Amino acid sequence: MAEKFAEQLHMWRNSIFPICLIVVALGAISACGSGDPGAGVASDQDGQTAATPVDDSGTSMVLDNGGIYTVEDFEAAGYKKVTQFDLETLPGATDAWFGFANQKNLEIRFYPSHRVALDEGVEPAEIAIGKGAVPWQKQPPVRFFAYVVVGNVVMLCELEIATCEAVIDRLD
């Protein structure tokens, strides 16, 4: 019996363990990316920042149009605010609202500038859409699947980026 166990242990060490180690290492390497949340931002010929997907999955986009927006700007674009959030869990944010537009839920988080929105707002947005490292917490009742950074605002979109783009297109 002990000889059979020793044989199985030897097989594990020499074949299965190295394969598992390689799979874990490849997963870790492929998960690594740029730590700069603005890495997906591109500039056009005029030096203005253009709308650019941050990733290939279609779940995030950055648009630096130079805008500094308030909730009133979004209300004028058709956004209906419902609940104002406590900013304790949103470092750097100056205001945050849950609401809807075009029968889709949206969360809008305001920051002092576009740079602060990128530096402080992208990581919480990725956590909210299930891409970031999620700390233990209750699952929120609404699940957002995409986010857009436009000017000084991070918008969480219920289903897709197009949900947010419909409101952005109506901003003055």
C-alpha positions in Angstrom: 0.0 0.0 0.0 2.8 2.4 0.9 4.6 1.6 -2.3 1.5 2.4 -4.4 1.1 5.7 -2.5 4.8 6.6 -3.1 4.4 5.8 -6.8 1.3 8.1 -7.0 3.2 10.9 -5.1 6.1 10.5 -7.5 3.7 10.8 -10.5 2.1 13.9 -9.0 5.5 15.6 -8.5 6.8 14.8 -11.9 3.9 15.4 -14.2 0.7 17.0 -12.8 2.3 19.5 -10.5 4.5 21.1 -13.2 1.5 21.3 -15.5 -0.6 23.1 -12.9 2.3 25.4 -12.1 2.6 26.4 -15.8 -1.2 27.0 -16.2 -1.2 29.2 -13.1 1.9 31.1 -14.3 0.3 31.7 -17.8 -2.9 32.9 -16.2 -1.0 35.4 -14.1 1.0 36.6 -17.0 -2.0 37.1 -19.2 -3.9 38.9 -16.4 -1.1 41.5 -16.1 -1.7 44.8 -18.0 -0.9 48.4 -17.9 -1.4 49.9 -14.4 -2.2 53.3 -16.0 -6.0 53.8 -16.2 -5.4 56.3 -19.0 -3.4 53.8 -21.1 -6.3 53.4 -23.5 -6.7 57.1 -24.2 -5.6 58.2 -27.7 -5.1 61.7 -29.1 -6.3 62.9 -32.5 -4.3 65.2 -34.8 -5.4 68.4 -33.0 -4.1 67.2 -29.7 -7.6 66.6 -28.4 -8.3 63.3 -26.7 -10.7 61.1 -28.7 -13.1 58.5 -27.5 -11.2 55.3 -27.1 -12.1 51.9 -25.8 -10.0 51.0 -22.8 -10.2 47.3 -23.5 -11.3 45.0 -26.3 -14.3 43.6 -24.4 -16.4 46.7 -25.1 -17.0 47.3 -21.5 -15.2 50.6 -21.0 -14.4 53.8 -22.9 -12.6 57.1 -22.2 -13.6 60.4 -23.8 -11.8 63.5 -22.8 -13.8 66.2 -24.5 -12.6 68.9 -22.0 -16.0 69.0 -20.3 -16.4 69.7 -16.6 -20.0 68.5 -15.9 -22.5 68.7 -13.1 -25.6 66.7 -12.4 -27.6 69.5 -13.8 -25.9 69.1 -17.2 -26.9 65.4 -17.2 -30.5 66.3 -16.2 -30.7 68.6 -19.2 -29.6 65.7 -21.3 -32.5 63.5 -20.1 -30.9 61.9 -17.0 -33.4 61.4 -14.1 -31.6 61.4 -10.7 -33.1 59.1 -8.0 -30.6 58.6 -5.2 -27.5 60.6 -4.2 -24.7 58.4 -2.9 -22.4 58.8 0.1 -18.9 59.5 -1.2 -17.1 57.6 1.6 -16.4 54.6 -0.7 -15.6 56.8 -3.8 -12.2 58.4 -3.1 -11.8 61.8 -4.9 -15.4 62.0 -6.0 -17.3 65.2 -5.5 -20.8 63.9 -6.2 -22.4 60.6 -7.2 -26.0 59.7 -8.3 -28.0 56.7 -9.2 -30.7 57.3 -11.8 -31.9 56.4 -15.2 -32.2 57.6 -18.8 -34.0 55.9 -21.7 -35.4 53.3 -19.3 -31.8 52.2 -18.4 -30.1 52.5 -15.0 -27.1 54.7 -14.8 -24.7 55.7 -12.0 -22.9 59.0 -12.5 -19.8 59.8 -10.4 -18.3 63.3 -10.6 -14.7 64.2 -10.0 -12.8 67.6 -10.0 -11.1 66.9 -13.4 -10.7 64.3 -16.1 -7.3 63.2 -14.7 -8.8 62.7 -11.2 -11.7 60.7 -12.8 -9.1 58.4 -14.5 -6.8 58.2 -11.4 -9.5 57.7 -8.7 -12.6 56.6 -10.6 -11.6 53.8 -13.0 -10.7 51.2 -10.3 -14.1 51.5 -8.5 -15.9 51.5 -11.8 -14.1 48.2 -12.8 -15.1 46.7 -9.5 -18.7 47.8 -10.1 -18.8 46.0 -13.5 -17.1 42.9 -12.1 -13.7 43.4 -13.7 -11.7 44.6 -10.7 -10.6 43.0 -7.5 -13.8 42.9 -5.6 -13.7 43.1 -1.8 -16.1 41.1 0.1 -19.5 42.8 0.1 -23.1 42.3 -0.6 -24.0 42.2 -4.3 -25.7 45.5 -5.3 -29.2 45.1 -6.6 -28.3 46.6 -10.0 -25.5 45.1 -12.0 -23.7 47.4 -14.4 -21.8 45.9 -17.3 -19.9 48.9 -18.7 -18.5 52.3 -17.8 -17.5 55.4 -19.7 -15.2 58.2 -18.5 -16.3 61.5 -20.1 -14.7 64.7 -19.0 -14.7 64.7 -15.2 -17.4 62.0 -14.9 -17.4 58.2 -14.6 -20.7 56.7 -15.8 -21.7 53.2 -15.0 -23.9 51.8 -17.8 -26.6 49.1 -17.1 -26.2 47.0 -20.2 -23.5 48.4 -22.6 -21.6 51.5 -23.5 -24.3 52.6 -25.8 -26.6 53.2 -22.8 -24.2 55.9 -21.6 -23.4 57.2 -25.1 -27.1 58.1 -25.7 -26.9 60.5 -22.8 -23.4 61.8 -23.7 -24.6 62.7 -27.2 -27.2 65.0 -25.7 -24.7 66.9 -23.3 -24.1 70.5 -24.4 
